[in-house]
Amino acid sequence: MLKYLRRDDCLNSNNIFKKSYNFLGKYFNEKLTIQTTEASKKNKTLFGNEFDYRKHLFNAVQICDIANKEFSIKYTERSDGRLHHQLTRLSKPFRKFLRYDSKKLAECDVSASVPTMVNYLLMNMDKGSIHLDNVINSSKYYYRHYMFCKKAVTPINSEIELFVQKVLSGKFYEMFIEDMHTIHHFDTSLQQDEYFLKNVREICGHEFDGDERDLRKVMKTKILAMFNAKPKHYLNEEAVFGMYFPSILKWIKTFKKPRHQFFSYLTLQLESYFMLEVLARKFNKIFKGKMPLFTLHDCLITTEDNIDELHLFMKETLAEALNFTPILKVEVWE
């Protein structure tokens, strides 16, 4: 009986995770808890507001899994290269109920992570880098197409410099807002400012009330959707992006021609490589596994009392690996 009740048996993971990132599995243990009563009340309240039974049931399952210590981790090497587990599946409103060793959790994430990875890619496409070689190699099914695109379409330096400048200033998504105010001149099916009025309603869930953060959220959602979608599916977004970065847009669209998923796989695998291989593995080694560490896509998570240490580590390590300092954001889950 005791053989089947061991803590290790509470974690179910695929073989590729065990082979590559098993060191991250040890933190899914009895110390990781959730305030079940409070989380369940929140789930009930959200259901009363949204009437989304599928979402309600999905969150209930994640809450129960964490409460029962039934953890599962899957590493998806072929697509996004990310780890998927209860913390990545749990909806954001429930994160404040999580605890590790009775302590609140906190995250440090890379702001505008996809543009930041594209930034690194553009800066090193010609000269190459060890990190790019580790991600984009002959084992990847898009490798030959990537090599073809490198020679067929070359983004011009002035555009790369502008791209780098906007990403590192933290104003990448904001640079398209003014142009979207006049997009009705390009898309005559729209009235003036209809683009933002419609999308704030759909994306933010309320009418636009003058909050500039809503406009940024719309642009972030739409530009990322353009990056990941088939060419010509987001014509308005391609139009404003192409005003500033025509050769970069041409390279992206060429790269997506065989399969539009190629570009998202490339950027997400690059992001995951830095999160898992460059950051998480080194952090675990330096602190000898004594600081809890979880991954959630473009961010790393630890307890509130360790977040300053994690933030400093991420800033210094990424600056050295990327040859530029990305913008990092710290948030305590409360």
C-alpha positions in Angstrom: 0.0 0.0 0.0 2.7 2.5 1.0 4.5 1.8 -2.3 1.6 3.3 -4.2 1.1 6.2 -1.8 4.6 7.7 -2.2 4.7 11.4 -3.1 6.5 10.7 -6.5 3.4 8.7 -7.6 1.3 11.9 -7.3 3.1 13.4 -10.3 2.2 12.0 -13.7 4.5 13.2 -16.5 5.5 12.2 -20.0 8.8 10.6 -20.8 10.3 13.6 -22.6 9.7 15.7 -19.4 11.4 13.1 -17.2 14.3 13.0 -19.5 14.9 16.8 -19.9 13.2 18.7 -17.0 12.6 16.3 -14.2 14.3 18.7 -11.8 11.2 20.9 -12.0 8.9 18.1 -11.0 10.0 17.9 -7.4 8.2 21.1 -6.5 4.8 19.5 -7.3 4.5 18.1 -3.8 2.5 18.3 -0.6 3.7 21.9 -0.1 1.8 23.1 -3.1 -1.7 23.8 -2.0 -4.8 25.8 -2.8 -7.3 27.5 -0.6 -10.1 25.2 -1.7 -13.1 26.9 -0.1 -12.2 30.4 -1.3 -11.3 29.1 -4.8 -14.6 27.2 -5.1 -16.6 30.3 -4.0 -14.7 32.3 -6.7 -15.5 29.7 -9.3 -19.2 29.8 -8.4 -19.3 33.6 -8.6 -17.6 33.6 -12.0 -20.1 31.1 -13.2 -23.0 33.3 -12.0 -21.5 36.2 -14.0 -20.5 34.4 -17.2 -22.7 31.3 -17.3 -19.8 29.4 -19.0 -20.3 25.8 -17.7 -17.4 24.4 -19.6 -15.0 26.9 -18.0 -16.6 26.5 -14.6 -16.1 22.7 -14.8 -12.5 23.0 -16.1 -11.5 25.3 -13.2 -13.2 23.0 -10.7 -11.1 20.1 -12.0 -7.9 22.0 -11.6 -8.8 23.1 -8.1 -9.6 19.5 -7.1 -6.4 18.2 -8.7 -4.2 20.6 -6.7 -6.1 20.0 -3.5 -5.8 16.2 -4.0 -2.1 16.5 -5.0 -2.8 14.8 -8.3 -0.4 16.7 -10.5 0.4 16.1 -14.1 3.1 17.7 -16.4 3.4 17.4 -20.1 6.3 18.7 -22.2 5.2 19.5 -25.8 8.5 19.4 -27.6 7.1 19.4 -31.2 4.8 22.5 -31.0 5.4 25.2 -28.4 8.2 23.6 -26.3 6.4 24.5 -23.1 5.5 22.7 -19.9 1.8 22.2 -19.3 0.5 21.5 -15.8 -2.1 22.5 -13.2 -0.7 26.0 -12.8 -0.7 26.7 -16.5 -4.2 25.4 -16.8 -5.7 27.2 -13.8 -7.4 30.5 -14.8 -5.8 33.7 -13.6 -8.5 34.7 -11.0 -7.6 31.6 -9.0 -3.8 32.1 -8.7 -4.2 34.2 -5.6 -5.4 31.1 -3.8 -2.3 29.1 -4.4 0.3 28.6 -1.7 3.7 26.9 -1.5 4.7 26.0 2.1 1.9 28.4 3.2 3.5 31.3 1.2 2.0 33.3 -1.6 3.4 32.8 -5.1 4.8 35.5 -7.3 5.9 35.7 -10.9 8.6 37.4 -13.0 7.8 37.5 -16.7 9.2 38.9 -19.9 7.1 41.8 -21.1 6.1 41.5 -24.8 7.8 38.1 -24.9 7.0 37.2 -28.5 8.3 40.5 -29.9 11.3 40.1 -27.6 12.0 36.7 -29.1 11.5 38.0 -32.6 13.9 40.8 -31.7 16.6 38.3 -30.7 15.9 36.3 -33.9 16.3 39.3 -36.1 19.4 40.5 -34.4 21.1 37.1 -34.8 19.7 35.8 -38.0 22.7 36.6 -40.1 25.5 36.0 -37.7 23.9 33.1 -35.8 24.3 32.3 -32.1 24.7 29.2 -29.9 21.2 29.6 -28.6 19.6 29.8 -32.0 21.5 26.7 -33.1 20.2 24.9 -30.0 16.6 25.8 -31.0 16.7 25.8 -34.8 18.5 22.7 -35.9 18.1 19.9 -38.4 15.8 17.9 -36.0 13.1 20.6 -36.4 10.7 20.0 -39.3 10.7 23.7 -40.3 14.5 23.8 -40.3 15.0 23.7 -44.1 12.3 26.2 -44.7 13.9 28.5 -42.2 17.3 28.2 -44.0 15.5 29.0 -47.3 13.8 32.1 -45.9 17.1 33.4 -44.5 18.5 33.6 -48.0 15.3 34.4 -49.9 14.1 37.3 -47.8 16.4 39.5 -45.7 14.9 42.1 -43.4 16.7 45.5 -43.8 18.8 46.8 -41.0 16.9 50.1 -40.5 13.7 48.1 -39.8 15.5 45.8 -37.4 16.9 48.8 -35.5 13.5 50.3 -35.2 12.0 47.0 -34.1 14.7 46.6 -31.4 14.2 50.2 -30.3 10.4 49.8 -29.8 10.6 46.5 -28.1 13.3 47.5 -25.6 11.5 50.8 -24.9 8.4 48.8 -23.9 6.3 50.7 -26.5 6.1 48.1 -29.2 2.3 47.6 -29.2 1.6 51.3 -28.5 3.3 52.3 -31.7 0.4 51.0 -33.7 -2.4 52.7 -31.8 -2.5 56.1 -33.6 -2.5 54.3 -37.0 -5.5 52.2 -36.0 -7.4 55.3 -35.2 -7.3 56.1 -38.9 -7.6 52.5 -40.3 -11.0 53.4 -41.7 -9.2 55.1 -44.5 -7.7 51.8 -45.4 -10.7 49.6 -44.6 -13.7 51.5 -45.8 -16.1 49.1 -44.3 -15.2 50.7 -40.9 -16.4 53.9 -39.4 -14.0 56.2 -37.6 -12.7 54.5 -34.5 -15.0 51.6 -35.0 -11.9 49.3 -34.9 -11.2 50.1 -31.3 -14.8 50.5 -30.2 -15.6 47.0 -31.5 -12.5 45.3 -30.3 -12.4 46.8 -26.8 -15.9 45.4 -26.4 -14.9 42.0 -27.6 -11.5 41.7 -26.0 -11.9 43.7 -22.8 -15.6 42.9 -22.2 -16.8 46.4 -21.8 -17.3 49.6 -23.8 -14.3 51.9 -24.3 -14.2 54.4 -21.4 -11.0 56.2 -22.3 -8.5 53.8 -20.6 -5.4 53.7 -22.8 -4.6 50.3 -21.4 -7.6 48.9 -23.2 -6.1 50.1 -26.5 -2.8 48.5 -25.7 -4.6 45.2 -24.8 -6.4 45.3 -28.2 -3.2 45.9 -30.1 -1.3 43.2 -28.2 -4.1 40.7 -28.9 -4.4 41.6 -32.5 -0.7 41.8 -33.4 0.0 38.5 -31.8 -3.0 37.0 -33.6 -1.6 38.4 -36.9 1.8 36.8 -36.1 0.2 33.4 -35.5 -2.5 33.4 -38.2 -2.4 32.6 -41.9 -1.2 35.4 -44.1 -4.0 37.9 -45.1 -6.3 36.9 -42.2 -5.5 40.1 -40.4 -5.3 42.6 -43.2 -5.7 45.8 -41.0 -3.0 44.6 -38.6 -0.7 43.7 -41.5 -1.3 47.1 -43.0 -0.2 49.1 -40.0 2.7 46.7 -39.2 3.9 46.8 -42.8 4.0 50.6 -42.7 7.0 50.4 -40.3 8.4 46.9 -41.0 7.6 46.0 -44.7 10.6 43.7 -45.1 10.1 42.0 -41.7 6.4 41.4 -42.6 7.5 39.9 -45.9 9.9 37.5 -44.1 7.2 36.5 -41.6 4.6 35.9 -44.4 7.1 33.9 -46.4 8.0 31.8 -43.4 4.3 31.0 -42.8 3.5 30.0 -46.4 3.9 26.2 -46.1 2.2 26.1 -42.7 1.3 29.2 -40.8 2.0 27.4 -37.5 5.7 27.5 -38.3 6.2 31.0 -37.1 4.4 30.6 -33.7 6.3 27.3 -33.1 9.6 29.0 -33.8 8.9 32.0 -31.5 7.4 29.9 -28.7 10.2 27.3 -28.8 12.7 30.1 -28.6 10.9 31.6 -25.6 10.6 28.2 -23.9 14.3 27.5 -24.5 15.3 30.6 -22.6 12.8 29.9 -19.8 13.6 26.3 -19.3 17.2 25.7 -20.5 18.8 29.1 -19.8 16.9 30.3 -16.8 15.2 27.4 -14.9 18.0 24.9 -15.2 20.7 27.4 -14.1 18.5 28.8 -11.3 17.9 25.3 -9.9 21.6 24.6 -10.1 22.8 27.8 -8.4 20.4 27.6 -5.6 20.7 23.8 -5.4 17.0 23.2 -5.6 16.2 25.0 -2.3 14.1 27.7 -3.9 10.8 26.5 -5.3 10.4 27.2 -9.0 7.6 26.8 -11.5 7.2 27.8 -15.1 4.2 29.4 -16.7 5.0 30.0 -20.4 6.9 33.3 -20.5 7.4 33.6 -16.8 9.0 31.9 -13.8 7.2 31.6 -10.5 8.5 31.2 -6.9 7.3 32.2 -3.4 6.8 35.9 -2.6 9.9 36.0 -0.3 12.2 34.7 -3.1 10.8 36.9 -6.0 13.5 39.6 -5.7 16.2 37.0 -5.9 14.5 35.5 -9.0 14.0 38.9 -10.6 17.7 39.8 -10.3 18.8 36.4 -11.5 16.5 36.6 -14.6 17.6 40.2 -15.4 21.3 39.4 -15.3 21.1 36.0 -17.0 18.9 37.1 -19.9 21.0 40.3 -20.4 24.1 38.0 -20.8 22.3 35.4 -23.0 20.4 37.9 -25.3 23.0 40.7 -25.4 20.2 43.1 -24.4 18.2 43.6 -21.3 14.5 42.7 -21.8 11.8 44.4 -19.8 10.7 42.2 -16.9 7.6 42.5 -14.7 7.1 41.2 -11.2 3.7 40.4 -9.8 2.6 38.8 -6.5 -0.4 36.6 -6.8 -2.8 38.3 -4.5 
